[in-house]
Each structure stands twice: as structure tokens, then as C-alpha cells.
Amino acid sequence: MPKIILITHQKGGVGKSTLAFNLAQNISNGSKVAVLDFDLQGSLSQLKELVSDFEIIPYEGEIEKISELEYDFIFIDTPPYLSNQLPKLISIADLIIVPTKAGILDLLAIKNTLEMIELTKRTTDTLIVFNMIKANTTLTLDILIGLEEYNVKIANTHISDLVSYTRSVLLKGVTKDQNAQRQIDQLTKEILLKLI
């Protein structure tokens, strides 16, 4: 049975696809990995011919059949809106990652996604990842307090807004940038520990 990692947030531009790509690339050393692209924009699907370490699959099959796919890890990249498929995807996921920027509007938009996760009683299987964080930006106490009401773990690792992340989908990961690679390594470790 594969470990299924759902990457979701109703807001666009929070880096879901880039995060899914980099985590899949990072974990593909020694594991059979796939990214299922549920986003109709098909951003990741357009890269499938360029990737050799893991598979990118534009997925249109039955959600219930995902767990039958023969991979060690399956990342699911979702569209930037709350689709009617999301509750089913939440129910089959071993881990739900909700990437968000540290902006007020991004955190206000996270509310509906977290409420859906809460309704399906999956908050303990959820990890919020602060993604694309600008240098010298601090997360205010108000933002962290606002997220506390959902009782969802926030990842210790924050992913910086580095040029190497933007380029990573063309360069097969962030390996040329030690700081970016360290962040992805740390986040990968947090994810693997949460999956145990």
C-alpha cells in the first residue's frame, strides 16, 4: 500500500505544485514515487516528459483506486479551489499538507480548507507548511493564534521564497542550492516522521 500525501489549499499561488514536485524529487531516491495531478491547469502534467526520477500522472481515474497504484509514495496535487473531489481525497490520504504563504489573505483563505479537514476528522493527519516565505519576514503571533483554533500541526520547517525553488521544476530539484536543499530535506524528514 502506498503512502498517500495530499497537498491542498483552496487558494492559488501558495506553491502547491512546486512543493509537490520538490518533495517527490527528494523522496524518489530509493523509493518509487508518483505525483497525481488533479489540477485542470495541468502545470505538473506538462513536465512529465522532463522528469525521470518519479512519475507525473494527469489523473482522471477513480479516487478509490489510487491506493491500488504500485508506488511507495503518491503525492496528490489539487486545484486552487474546493472541488467536490476533495472530501474523498482527504479520506484516503495518509497525510494532508496545506501549504500557505504568511500573508493575511492567504491565511484567511485557508479557513475553508481547514474546516473541510476538520469535518472529516483528519486534523491530526494534517500539516500546515509555511511556503514561499520572504526573507526577513516574521510570522506574527496573531497568525499563529488564528491557526491554533484548528488544532493542526504547523511544520517546524518553513520554505523560503528562493529563486532556486522557482527554477527547480526545470532543474530536477533544488540540489544546486544548499539552503533550499536543506529546507526540503528537513521538511521531508518531518513528513516521513509524521507518516510513521
C-alpha positions as CSV (number, residue, x, y, z in Angstrom):
1,M,0.0,0.0,0.0
2,P,1.4,3.4,-0.9
3,K,1.7,6.3,1.5
4,I,-0.7,8.9,0.0
5,I,0.2,12.6,0.6
6,L,-2.4,15.1,-0.3
7,I,-1.2,18.7,-1.0
8,T,-4.2,21.1,-0.9
9,H,-5.3,24.7,-0.3
10,Q,-8.2,26.4,-1.9
11,K,-6.1,29.4,-2.8
12,G,-3.9,29.5,-5.9
13,G,-0.3,30.8,-5.8
14,V,0.7,29.2,-2.5
15,G,3.2,26.9,-4.2
16,K,1.3,23.5,-4.1
17,S,2.7,22.2,-7.4
18,T,6.3,23.3,-6.8
19,L,6.2,21.9,-3.3
20,A,4.7,18.6,-4.5
21,F,7.4,18.4,-7.2
22,N,10.3,19.1,-4.8
23,L,9.1,16.6,-2.2
24,A,8.6,13.9,-4.8
25,Q,12.0,14.6,-6.3
26,N,13.6,14.5,-2.8
27,I,11.9,11.3,-1.7
28,S,12.4,9.5,-5.0
29,N,15.9,8.4,-4.0
30,G,15.3,4.8,-3.1
31,S,11.5,4.9,-3.4
32,K,9.0,4.5,-6.2
33,V,7.1,7.8,-6.3
34,A,4.3,9.3,-8.4
35,V,2.6,12.7,-8.4
36,L,-1.1,12.6,-9.4
37,D,-2.0,15.9,-11.0
38,F,-5.7,16.7,-10.2
39,D,-5.3,20.3,-11.3
40,L,-7.1,21.0,-14.6
41,Q,-4.4,23.6,-15.3
42,G,-2.1,20.6,-15.6
43,S,1.0,22.6,-14.5
44,L,2.9,19.5,-13.4
45,S,1.5,17.3,-16.2
46,Q,3.3,19.5,-18.7
47,L,6.6,18.5,-17.1
48,K,6.1,14.7,-17.2
49,E,8.4,14.2,-20.2
50,L,11.2,16.1,-18.4
51,V,11.1,14.0,-15.2
52,S,12.9,10.7,-14.9
53,D,13.2,10.1,-11.1
54,F,9.4,9.8,-10.5
55,E,6.2,9.8,-12.5
56,I,3.8,12.6,-13.1
57,I,0.3,11.3,-13.9
58,P,-2.6,13.5,-15.0
59,Y,-5.2,11.6,-13.0
60,E,-8.7,11.2,-14.1
61,G,-9.4,7.7,-12.6
62,E,-11.5,6.7,-9.6
63,I,-10.2,8.1,-6.4
64,E,-10.8,4.8,-4.6
65,K,-8.3,3.1,-7.0
66,I,-5.4,5.4,-6.0
67,S,-4.4,3.1,-3.1
68,E,-4.1,0.2,-5.6
69,L,-1.4,2.0,-7.6
70,E,2.0,0.4,-7.2
71,Y,4.2,3.1,-5.7
72,D,5.8,3.6,-2.3
73,F,4.6,7.3,-2.1
74,I,1.9,9.1,-4.0
75,F,1.7,12.9,-3.9
76,I,-1.7,14.4,-5.0
77,D,-1.6,18.0,-6.3
78,T,-5.0,19.6,-6.1
79,P,-6.6,22.6,-7.9
80,P,-6.8,26.0,-6.3
81,Y,-10.4,25.7,-5.3
82,L,-12.5,23.4,-3.2
83,S,-13.6,20.7,-5.6
84,N,-16.3,18.1,-4.9
85,Q,-13.5,15.5,-5.0
86,L,-11.6,17.0,-2.1
87,P,-13.5,15.2,0.7
88,K,-12.8,11.8,-0.9
89,L,-9.1,12.7,-1.4
90,I,-8.9,13.8,2.3
91,S,-10.4,10.5,3.3
92,I,-7.8,8.3,1.5
93,A,-4.8,10.4,2.4
94,D,-2.3,9.3,5.0
95,L,-1.1,12.9,5.3
96,I,-2.6,16.2,4.3
97,I,-0.2,19.0,3.6
98,V,-1.7,22.6,3.5
99,P,1.0,24.9,2.1
100,T,0.4,28.6,2.7
101,K,2.2,31.9,2.4
102,A,2.5,34.0,5.6
103,G,0.2,36.8,4.2
104,I,-3.1,37.7,5.9
105,L,-5.2,37.0,2.8
106,D,-3.6,33.5,2.3
107,L,-4.3,32.7,5.9
108,L,-7.9,33.9,5.7
109,A,-8.3,31.7,2.6
110,I,-7.0,28.6,4.5
111,K,-10.2,28.7,6.7
112,N,-12.5,26.7,4.3
113,T,-9.8,24.1,3.6
114,L,-9.1,23.5,7.3
115,E,-12.8,23.4,8.1
116,M,-13.3,20.7,5.5
117,I,-10.4,18.7,7.0
118,E,-11.9,19.3,10.5
119,L,-15.3,18.0,9.2
120,T,-13.7,14.8,8.0
121,K,-11.9,14.4,11.4
122,R,-8.5,14.5,9.8
123,T,-6.8,17.3,11.7
124,T,-4.3,15.0,13.4
125,D,-3.1,13.9,9.9
126,T,-2.6,17.4,8.7
127,L,0.5,19.6,8.5
128,I,0.5,23.3,7.6
129,V,3.6,24.3,5.8
130,F,4.6,28.0,5.5
131,N,5.8,28.2,1.9
132,M,7.4,30.8,-0.2
133,I,8.3,32.9,2.9
134,K,10.1,36.2,2.1
135,A,13.4,36.9,3.7
136,N,13.3,38.8,7.0
137,T,9.6,38.1,7.3
138,T,8.4,37.1,10.7
139,L,5.2,35.2,11.3
140,T,3.1,37.3,13.7
141,L,1.7,36.0,16.9
142,D,-1.8,36.9,15.5
143,I,-1.4,34.5,12.6
144,L,-0.2,31.6,14.7
145,I,-3.0,32.2,17.2
146,G,-5.5,32.3,14.4
147,L,-4.4,28.8,13.3
148,E,-4.5,27.4,16.8
149,E,-8.3,27.2,16.8
150,Y,-8.0,24.4,14.2
151,N,-5.7,22.2,16.3
152,V,-3.5,21.4,13.3
153,K,0.3,21.0,13.5
154,I,2.4,23.6,11.8
155,A,5.7,22.3,10.3
156,N,8.9,23.4,12.0
157,T,10.5,23.8,8.6
158,H,9.5,26.9,6.6
159,I,10.3,27.0,2.9
160,S,11.9,30.3,1.8
161,D,10.9,32.2,-1.3
162,L,14.2,31.3,-3.2
163,V,14.7,31.6,-6.9
164,S,16.0,28.0,-6.9
165,Y,12.5,26.8,-6.0
166,T,11.0,28.6,-9.0
167,R,13.6,27.1,-11.2
168,S,13.6,23.6,-9.6
169,V,10.9,22.1,-11.8
170,L,13.2,22.6,-14.8
171,L,16.4,21.7,-13.0
172,K,15.1,18.5,-11.4
173,G,15.1,19.8,-7.9
174,V,17.0,22.3,-5.7
175,T,20.2,20.3,-5.3
176,K,22.4,23.2,-6.6
177,D,21.2,25.5,-3.8
178,Q,22.4,24.2,-0.4
179,N,20.0,26.3,1.6
180,A,17.0,25.2,-0.5
181,Q,18.1,21.6,-0.4
182,R,18.5,21.7,3.4
183,Q,14.9,23.1,3.8
184,I,13.4,20.4,1.6
185,D,15.5,17.7,3.4
186,Q,14.2,19.0,6.8
187,L,10.6,19.1,5.6
188,T,10.9,15.6,4.0
189,K,12.1,14.3,7.4
190,E,9.2,15.9,9.2
191,I,6.8,14.4,6.7
192,L,8.3,10.9,7.0
193,L,8.2,11.1,10.8
194,K,4.5,12.1,10.6
195,L,3.8,9.1,8.3
196,I,5.2,6.6,10.8
